[in-house]
Amino acid sequence: MRNPRLASRYAKSLLDLAIERNSVPETLADIQLLNSVCRSSREFKVMLQSPVVPGAKKLSVINAVVSDRLHELTKAFISLLVTKGRELNLPEIGEAFIDQYNILKNIKIVKVTTAAAMDEKMKGTIMDKIATFMPGATIQLTSVIDENLIGGFVLEVGDRLFDASVKKKLNDIKTDIVDYSYVNRM
């Protein structure tokens, strides 16, 4: 069950504690590792969400999978989550932590979807254009290929979307043609 408020609060607490203890890079790496495990292993995620598996067993499984690679702060945080019965929110808390870290460091995630692969020159041009609109921000460009776009691109920055794809333009034309409101009916 998604609970963004809970995830945000736990993530903020972990980030604040990591800042206090000067272990932000280590904590970020740990959270990215946990997110990777949650994304790649459906069984791990199901185990976290299972009400049948006791908390102690979940903690031992988590420790068996990633404990030797985690910083002490992250281990203590996971132990707290299991004690409080919030381990099922671990993937969501991890995403919230990364979002809050990006806000703290002024990192903007930009997703560009194109119909074909972009070359380095095109990526550089897009990065330069975006940088003029976000001075001082560190931009992380993610490139996705979607052949259904036919041509053009779709740019996503946070919750903003700029769709300059041929597919959208064709859909707009189709909508205009289907919409008979401009036809004079006598």
Secondary structure, 3 states (H helix, E strand, C coil): CCCHHHHHHHHHHHHHHHHHCCCHHHHHHHHHHHHHHHHHCHHHHHHHHCCCCCHHHHHHHHHHHHHHHCCHHHHHHHHHHHHHCCHHHHHHHHHHHHHHHHHHCCEEEEEEEECCCCCHHHHHHHHHHHHHHCCCCEEEEEEEECHHHCCEEEEEECCEEEEEEHHHHHHHHHHHHHCHHHCCCC
